[in-house]
Amino acid sequence: MFYFRINKLKIFDNREGRRFRRKIGRKEATVQLVSFVTTENTELPDLQSYLNANDINEKNALLQQMMATTFQSKKLTPIQHIKDNQQITFGDVGYVLFQSESIPQQFDWQCIVIEIDEQQREMGAVMQEIINSKEMDTFAGNFGTVVAMAANPVFVASIEIGKFLIDMIGKVLGKNHDDMIGLFYMSLNQREHYPHGERKKDNVPDLTNNVLLDYSIFGF
């Protein structure tokens, strides 16, 4: 078995009401995490059908289906009442973001931490806006070429979909005044980073230096 857990997050700036803090004081935020994990054992059931398809409309429909399926399973329940400089703990054993029956040789994690307004939109609507965007047309045009050339098409396809969704989630929610709090990209391999199936790190900064993460890996 293999487990990847987050044990603690510390958020320095919750991004809530930054322009109005001098007038009304410190505000609490509702925080949403969207997390993508990819290993060499990741499955994308529609990928082979996508690669075999010749009709552009069929390929686009299959790509959208893969993206929607990936997106649907990666959202965590929003966490409310988060203040600046607050630590978010996940019990005494942490929260499992990913588990598998075997220890993967490759492990890729992408995660965006977002401040969402109280009047939050359904994330399904966010997905639809991503699909209808101009960026989606560009992504779809490049996706097939990148994946077809890969030694492990499923692994590469999953990473590419995750990166695109993370980027677009930030852009789409930003238009709705939902600010990005933090962003994590992490690529590990068993030989270098968890040769005995274990790894534990505390106070890992995100790419914006606004969030600190404690995480652990345990495999046997």
CORMO-V703579 format. One record per run of one state. SS is the DSSP state (a for helix, b for strand, c for the rest). FROM is the first residue (numbers start at 1). TO is the last residue. If there is no record, write none. Layout:
# CORMO-V703579
[[SS | FROM | TO] [SS | FROM | TO]]
This chain:
# CORMO-V703579
[[c | 1 | 1] [b | 2 | 11] [c | 12 | 17] [a | 18 | 24] [c | 25 | 28] [b | 29 | 39] [c | 40 | 46] [a | 47 | 52] [c | 53 | 55] [a | 56 | 72] [c | 73 | 74] [b | 75 | 75] [c | 76 | 78] [b | 79 | 82] [c | 83 | 85] [b | 86 | 89] [c | 90 | 94] [b | 95 | 100] [c | 101 | 105] [b | 106 | 116] [c | 117 | 122] [a | 123 | 131] [c | 132 | 133] [a | 134 | 148] [c | 149 | 152] [a | 153 | 175] [c | 176 | 179] [b | 180 | 189] [a | 190 | 193] [c | 194 | 197] [b | 198 | 205] [c | 206 | 210] [b | 211 | 219] [c | 220 | 220]]
